[in-house]
């Protein structure tokens, strides 16, 4: 849609968004979110200033469930 009206768009930096950005010609930049580093095991790969789409299938983000659990403040139980 953006390309049809000659507009640039931006995506935030998980592997899935980098993969989409590579497939579309109207993405001008990808935002890196360093806060995700604490709770993920996957990282956004940068090569010569460019974000590299992940080669494996999936969303391109791997959650570190142990890190997430260690930050958990309470447990929600739904009956």
N, C-alpha and C positions, 0 to 999 in steps of 0.2 A: 504494500500500500504506500509506504513512504517513498519508494523508488518511483512509483507512478506519478507522484506529485513533486518529484525532485527534492525530497527532504532527507536529511541525514538523521540517523537514529543512533542511540547508544545502548549497550547492554551491560549488565553487571556480570562480573567474572566468575562464573562457574563453567565447567566444561561444556555443559549443554548449551549455554548461551554463546560461548566461543564457537562451538560447532555451527550454531545458527548464523552467527555473524559472518563466518567464513562462506556460508552458502548464499548470503545476500550481499549485493553490492552497495547497499546504502548505510552500512554501519561504519561510523567514523572512529569510534573508540570503544574499548571495553573497560569497565571499572573493576579494579582489583579491590576486594574486601578483606583486609587483613584480619578482621575479627573472626572470620571463619577458620583461620589457621588453628585456633585453640580447640575446635570441635570437629575437625575433619582430618583425615589422613591423606587426602589428595591435595595437590597444589596446582595452581594455575601456572602452566609452563610458559615462560617468556624466552624467545630466541631472537636476538638482535633487535629488541624493542617491539616485537610482535607476539601476540598471544597465539599459542599453538593449540589447535583443537585436539582433544584426546583421541587416541587411536582405538581404544576399546569401546564397546557398545555401552549404552546406559546414559545416565544423566551427567556423568563426569564429575560427580562429587561422592566421596565416600565418608560417611559419618563415623566419628570416633565415639562409639556409644559409651565406652568407659569414661572418657573425658566429660561427656554430656551428663552421665550419671553422677560423676563426682561434683558437678556444679548444681545438682538438683537440690532444691531447698525443702521440698515436701513431696509426698506421694499422693496423687489423686486417685481415689478409688470410686468407680461408678458402679452402682448396683442396678 
